[in-house]
Amino acid sequence: MEKQDISVSEDAKELEEVLSTYTADPEAERRLLRSIDRRIVPASMVIYLLCSLDRSNIGNAKILNSNTGHSLLQSLNMSNQQYLVALMIFYVSYTVFETPSNYMLKKFRPSRWIAFLMFAWGAMTMILGGVHNFGGLIAVRFLLGVFEAGLFPGMVYVLTFWYRPEERALRIALILASATLGGAFGGAIAYGVGKLDSAHGIEAWRYLFIIEGAPSCAGAVLVWFFFPDYPETVRWLSVGQRELAVARLKGVASLGHYRITWEEAKETLRDYRLYVHYLTYITISVPFSSMSLFSPTIVAGLGYEGLNAQLFTVPPYAIAFVITVAVAWVSDRYEVRALGCSISMFIAGACFVVEGALPAESFKLRYAFFIIALSFAFACIPPLLSWLTANLRSTGASTLAVPLNVSIGQIGQIIGVYIYKANESPGYPTGHYTNAGFLLVGGLAVLGLRVLYVRRNKRLEPGARQWRL
């Protein structure tokens, strides 16, 4: 690890020299933000949408055309326990490779590394369409986790190069909300692909993996050439705009070309408050994982069968997209990230409690609470991630803390794999109550962390940089 990348361009060095004297113009700053948003946010949303599709489509494949005996489990002669192992192995590799992947993003530049990951996971998804046994499924799912591991923490990390802390929650939400769109599109695509069952002697679930993996491979080429790296090096900003883009981040965010030092790494690893963030992320990862993987199964337990079970996963995710973005906007606009996160967790937790307590035959009422629970379970994540990045004080902390946060959160995602038990269909009380418990405990932890920051702010000297809430 080095203090600074020796390949920093001369332009970047010149920009740093003018930082101390540069005064921002609010109107120029708004124009700059619009330009940055156009380049980064839509591209990031599409990339993460494709990633979410390729990660969670196994949940659609599990029940696709099960009424005709052609689902993933039936074709590969797999048990439900083997299916859970296939889900879990993804998170094992995902956890192991997240932090190294974030370092590689810094080493090779965001555009190059993200494009590589994107092509690789797309290829793995397409290969899933050709597996013929449990062993093959396990091997490919493991590799899928390796290549998807670096994307989400990498995306959050890249935002710290371009946006101030108070600007991130909404952008993180838009990217994360793409996962909800992925769930919506995934259900709609699975519904259509299901009608291809047995075409040319091929099961529909194989078509599903091939069709959903191909766009990631193709999109990787565009990412390689057009995804922006750092504000101090891009050519689509004028010299003045690059000066402004860097100057407005001075003291509150990281310059992309700086690398983590050993001293920064040790300081980050010793910071106990960050571990409260990490442990809280576990509590939101349980419902995120279980909803992403088992929504089609849960909907099937709500009285919808066959291809209708795929179609009825669309409304919950579409509504979740709107709620996730709305919560993030309020959290950013009023700088209430802790409250936005905790209130969302309490609402989702309460809805999971109600859903678990309702009679199994109350299909419509359970579906309504499922929509609310899923929506707010997703909505609590962007404010929490934005809150973490807002309270990281250096580039080194961002490089290490963001992937550590998501990696440790994989413990929750692994738990989420096992909580919806096949023998509890259609009510799934264990799954709903487990989600509720983690969310309610997480909501309390967020409020406790907020109290810690409030007390720290009261002890700060006048003019010192405040901890953000």
N, C-alpha and C positions, 0 to 999 in steps of 0.2 A: 504493500500500500504506500502511496506517495501523497505528498501534500498537494501537488498540482500536476495535472496532465501536461507533459512536456510538449504536447501537440497543440496547445492552445493557439489559436490564430492571432495574428497581429491585430486584426480588427477587435477581437475580444479584449486584448491588452489595452488598446486605446480606449475602449468603452469604460474599463475600470478606472482609468486615469481621470475621466471627466465626471465620475459619480459624485465626488464631493461638492461639485459646483453646480450640478444640474438641478433645475427647478421644474417640477412637472406642471403641465397645463391640464386642468381637469377635462377639458373638451378633447384635447389630444389623447389623453389617457383613455377616454371612452371610445374614441375611434380605434385606438390600438387594441383595446379589449375585443371589440367587434371583429377586428381582423384576425386576432389570435383565435377567437372562438370559432370562426368559420373554418379555420385550418385544422384545429385540434379536436373540438368536441364531436362533430358529426363522424369524423373518421374513427375516433376512439369508440363511439357508440356502436358503429357497425362492426368493428373488430371484436368488441366484447360480446355483441349479440351472436356473432358466428361462433365464438368460443363457448358461450352458454349453450347454444344449440348442440354443438358437438360433444359437450360434457354430459348433458342431461337427456339426450335422445334415447339412451338406453332404457329410461323409464317408459318412454312411449313404445319402444321395441318389445318390452316385457309383455305387454298385453295386446299388442297389435295383431289383429286377426286371431285372437285366442279362441274365438267361437268356432273357427274352422280348423283348429289344431296347428296353425302355422305361426305362432308367436315365437319369439326368441327362445324362451324356456323350452317350449315344446319341440322346436326344430333341433336344438342342441341336447335334448334330453337332460336338462338341468333341473336341480331341485331349488327350492326357495333359498336354502342355506347357501348353495353355490352361487346363486345370484347375489346374495349379500356380500360374499367374499369378493366377487367381481367389482362391486361398488366400493368396498373398503380398500382394495389394493390400489385403486386410483388415488385415494387420499394419502396413502403411505408415501408413494413417490412424489405426490404434490407437496407434501410437508417437507420432505428431505431436500427438494431441489428449489424451493422458493427463494431462500436467501442467496445461494450461489447464483441463481439466475438474475437477481437484482444487481449483483456485482458485475455480471457479464454485460448487462444492459449499459452500465457506465463505461465498461471497457470498449465495447464495440459500437456505441451510439444507439439510441432508442430505435431509429428507423431500421437499422440493420438487424438488431437482435429480435425485435418484435416480428419483423418479416420472416426471419428464420423459424421462430416458434410457430408462427401462423401456418407456414407451409408444412411443418412437421406434424402439428396436431391434425391438420386437415387430411394429410396422408394417412395417419393412424386411424382416423375416423372411417375413411374409405376402406382401409384394410379390414376393419371390423365387419364390413359387409361380406367378407370372404371367409371368416372363421367357421370351422366345422366341429369344434369341440370346446369343452370347458377350459382346457389348458391354453388353447389359442386365444380365447377371450381374455383370460387372466393376463397373458403376456402383453397383448395389445393395449389393454386398459392401463397397465402399469406404465407403458411408454406414453400413452396419452396424458397421464398425470405428470410425467417428466416434462413434457413440452408445454402443457398449459400452466404449469406451476408459476412461471414468472410473469404472466400477463397482468393479472389484476394488481398485485403490489407494484409492478412496473408502471402501470398506467397512473396509479395514485402518486407514485414517486415523480413521474414526468410532470404532473400538474404542479409540483412544488417548484419546478424550474420556470414556470410561466405565470403563476397566479399568486396573489397575496392570500394569507390565511382566510380572511373573511370572504374570499371569492371562490373557495374550493368546494364547499359542501354541495352547492347546486351543480357544479360540473361533475363531481364524483357521483352525485345522484343520477344525473343524466346517463352517465356511463353504466352505473350499477343497474339503473332501471332498464337498461337494454337487456339485462337478464330476464326481467319480467316480460319484455317483448319477445325474447327468445322462447320463453315458456308459451306465450300466446301463439307465436308463429309455429313453434314446434308441434303444438296440438293441431293447428290447422293443416300443417304440412303432413303430419301423420295421418290425418283423416283422409286427405287426398291420395297419399301414397298407398294407403291401405286398400284402395280400389285396384291397385296394380298386382295384388296378390296372385301368385302363380303365373304371371305373365312371363313367357319364355321359360317356364319351369322354375322361377326364382321367387322365394318368399318376399313379401312386402317389406319386412324389417330389414332385409339386405339392401333393397332399393333405398330405404330411408337413410341408412348410414352413408351410402355412396353419394346420394343426392345432397345431403347436408354437409359432407366433407369437402366436396369439390369447390364451393365458393371460397373456402378458406385458403386453399392452394392457389387459386387464381388471384384472390385479393392480396396475397403476400407480395406479388410483383409490384402492385401499386404502392403498398406500404414501403417497400424498399426504396422506391424512387421519390415518393412525395410526402411521407410522414415527417413532420418537423422534428429536429433534434433539440437545439438550445437557442434561446432568443438572441444570444450574443453572436451566433454564427449563421443563422438563416439568411438567405439572400432575398426572400420575398418581403422583408422589411427594409425600409430605408435606413441610412445611418442614424438619422435622428430618432426613428422609431426604435431601433436597437438600443440606443442610449437610454431612451425612456423605459423600454421593457426591462432593462437591467437595473436602472436607477430606482424604479418604483419597488423593487424587491429587496433593495439593500437593507440589511438588518432584520428582515422578517421572513426571508426565504433563501433558497440555495441557488448559487450559480451552478449551472449544469456541468461545467467543465472541471470543477473541483472534485477531488477524490477523497475518500475517507482515510484518516490517519489512524494509527494504532491507538493514539491517545484518545481520539474521539470515540473509537470503538469501545475502549475500556470504560470511558465515562458513560456511554449509552448503556452498556451492560450492567453497570452498577446503579443506575437510576431506578430506585424502587417504584416510583410512581408509574413508570412505564409498564411495569408488570401488572398493575391494576388495570390499565388499558388492555393489555394482552388477555388477562383472565376474563375481563368483561366481553371481549370479542368471542371467546368460547361460547358464552351464553347466547349470543345472537347467531352463531354458526350452526347450532343444533337445528333450529327451525329452518334456516336458509337451506341447509343440506336436505333435510327431510322433505321440505316442500318441493325443492327442485327435482328430487328423484322419485317421489311417491305421489305427486299430484294426480297423475292419471289413475293410479291405483286407488287413491282416496275417492276420486270422483266416481270410479267404478263402484265403490262401496256406497255411493249415494243414490244408487238405483239406475245409473246410466251404464249401458252395456255396449260391447262391440265398439264400432267406430264412434258412436255417440260419446263414449267415455273420453275419447281424444278431443272431440269438438267442444265438450263442456269444460275443458281446462282453459279455453281461450278467455272467457269473460273475467275470471279471477285475476289473471295476469294483466289483462288490459287495464282493469281498475287499479291494480297495484302500481302500474306505471304512473298513473296520474297522481296517486297519493304519495308515492315515493318522491316525485319531483316537487309536489306542493310542500311536503314536510321539510325538504332540503332548502327550498326557497325561503321559507319562514325562518329556518335555523340560521341561514346566512344573513338574511335581511336584518334581523333583529339581534344577531349574535347570541343565540340561545341554543347552542348545539347540544349541551347536556340535557336541557329540558325537552328539546325536540326528540332526542333519542329516548330518554326515559319514558316520556308520555306515550310514545309509539310502542315501546316494549310493554307497558302496562296494559294498553288497549289490546294488543295482540295476545298477551298472556291471558287476559280475562276472557277473550273470545275462544281461546283454546280450551279453557276450563268449561265454558258453556257447551262447546261442541262435544267434549268428552262426556258431559253429563246428560245430554239430550238422548231420548230414546232412539234406537237404531233406525226405526221406521220413519222418523221425522226428517225425511229427505230434504224438503225445500228449506226448512229452517236451518238444518245443518249446513246446507250449501251456502246460505246467506252468511252464517258465521264463519265458514271456511274462507269466503272471499275477504271478509274484514280482517281475519287473523293473518292470512297470507299477505295482504296489502301492507299492514303495519309491521309485520315481521321483516319485510324487505325495507320498509321506510326508515327503520331505526339505524340501518347500517351506514348510510352516507354521513349523517351528522357525527357519528362516532369516529369514523375515519378522518373526517375533516378536523375534528376536535384534536385528535392525536397529532396530525401534521401541523396544526396551528401552534402546538406547544412543544415542538421540536426546535431546538435553538441553533442547529448547525446542519451543514450538508452531510457530515458524517452520521449524525443521528438519524437523518432521513434515510440514508442509504441502508442502514442496518435496522432501524426500528420498524419501518413500514413492513418489510418482508417478515421480520420476526413476529410482528403482530398477527399477520395473516397466517403464518406457519403454525404458531401456537393455537390459533383459532381452528386449525384442522382437527384438533382433538374433538372439538364440538361437531365438526362435520362427520367424523367417524362415528361418533355417538348417534348422530342423526340417521345413519345408515341402518341401525338396528332397532329403532324404536317402533316402527310400524310393522307389527307382527301379522303374518298371513292368517294365523288361526284366530285373530280377533276381528276379522271382517264380519260385518261392514262398519262397526262402531269405532274400532281402533282406539280404545280408551288409553292404553299405555302411551301411544304416540302423542295424542293430544295433551295428556296431563304432563308428560315429560317436556314437551315444548313449552307449556305454560309455566312449569316450575323454573326452567332455565331463564325464560324471559322476565319473570317477576323478580328473581334474584338479581339478574343483570340490571334491571331498572333501578333497584336499590343501590347496587354498586356504582352506577353512574351518578346518582345523587350524592353518594358518599364522596366520590372523587371530586365532584363539583364543590362540596364543602371544603375539601382540602385546598383547592385552588383559591377559593374565596379567602381562606385564612392566610394563605401565602401572600396574596395580594395586599392584605392589610398590613403585613410586616415589611413590605417593600419601601425603599426610600422614595421620596417624591421624584418623579421623572423617570423612575426605573421602568423597564419593560414589564407590563402586566401579563400574568397568566390568563389565557383566554378561556371563556366559559361557553 
